[in-house]
Amino acid sequence: MTIQISAEVTNRKNDHMVALTTNGNTHVIQIPPKPSGFGSSANGGEMLFLALATCYCNDIYREAAKQNIVVRRVQVTVDGTFGDTPGSVAENLSYRALVEAEASVEAIEALMRHTDTVAEIQNTLRLGTTITLSEIKAISI
């Protein structure tokens, strides 16, 4: 089964909206605009790192359920750097995780290592993917 995902950002002065859709189910997350009123107060690098942390967190619960492990808490921190030149790519990406669950330490650690191998966002970045600007539309006012 293919999962269809889209993310949409609409921004105008003092108004920033983020809509996320998976398989036709849409939800909105609140991210305020920059103090200037234009753009997002969260930058793309932060959102990329959030995607990595969120993916691993959610996948811990998914993979734990398959193993009948009850997870009580997950904490994921992603770190990395970007150069200050426009177009720089992320470097030195790493993440650390804490999982509290009803299982032995060995079972939890095995779950965590396994989850790292099946986390989709991590695998997307590790293997790379094509990204295409598929359409542009300019409106003169």
N, C-alpha and C positions, 0 to 999 in steps of 0.2 A: 504494500500500500504506500503510495506517495503522499507525503504531507506537504501541502501548499502553504507557504508562509509569506506574508508581506508586512512591511513596516512603512508607514507614511508619516512624514513630518510636514506640517503646514505652519508657516511662520509669517507674521506681519508685525508691525510695531506693537509691542506689549501684549502679544498674543502668540503663544506657542502651543501647538497641539500635536500629540503623538498618538497614533492609532496603530495597534498591532493586530494582525489577523492570522489565524491558523485554521485552515480548512473551513473558511467561512464564518468563524466565530471571532468577532472583533471586540477588543477592549481598549480602553484609553488609559494611558498613564500620564500622570502630572509631572511635567518638568517645566519649571518657569523659564521665561526668556532671560537673556543676559540683562544686566543692569541698564544697558543702552536701549533695551527694548527690542533689539533685533538679534536673531539667532537664539540658540539654546544655551542655557546656563551649564549644561553638561556637554563636554566636548566629545568628539568621535572616539578618541583614545579611551576616555573613561567608559563610554558605552561599549566599546570592544572588550575591555577588561571585564565589564559587568556581564557581557554575554558569556565570556569564559567561566566566570564564577557561577552564574545562574545555571548554565548548562551542567556543570559538574554537580552542583547542589541538587538539581532536579533528577539527574541521572543516578545519584546515590540512592534516592528514594525508590526509583524505578527498579534498579538492579537489586536492592535489598529486598524488595517485595518478592522478586523471583526466588530468592534464597530464604524466604520466611524470616528475615531479620527485621526486627522493629527498630527503626531509627528514631531517636528522640531529638537530636539536634545536629545541624550541619553548619559549619562556618568555613567559608572559602575566601581567601585573600589572593588577589592577582596583582603582581608587580611587573613593571617593565619600564622602558624608556622610549622616547621619541627624540630625534634630533630637532633642532630649532629651525631647520630649513624646510620650507613648504614642500610636501611630497615625501618627506622622510618616512621610512617604515619603522614599525615597532621593533625593538631589539630587547634582548635579555628578558624575554617573557618567562615568568615562572609563577607557579601558584602553590599555595600550601592549604591544607585542609585539616579540619578537626571534625571527627564524627563520633557522636555519642550514641551507642546503640545497645540493645539487649542481646549481646553475643560476646564471645571471647575476644580478647584483643587481637588474636591471630586471625579470627574470622572477619573482624572489622577491617583490619589491615588488608586482607586478601580482597575484600569487597572494594576497598578504596583503590587498590592497584588495578583491579579488573575494570572498575568504572573509568579510570583514566584511559583505558584502551578503547572504550566504546563511546566516550563523550563526543558528540557530533561536532561541536564547535571547535574543540581541541583538534580533532582529526581533520577538519576543514582547513585550519591554519597549518597544521603539520604537512598536509599533502598538497595544499594550494588548490585554487579553483579559479576559473575564468570569471571575471566580472566585466560586464558590458554595459555601457551607457546606451540603452536601446532606443531612446526617444528623447528629443528635446522640443520644447515649445516655448517660443518667446512671444510676449505680449507687450506691445508698446502702448504707453498711456500718455 
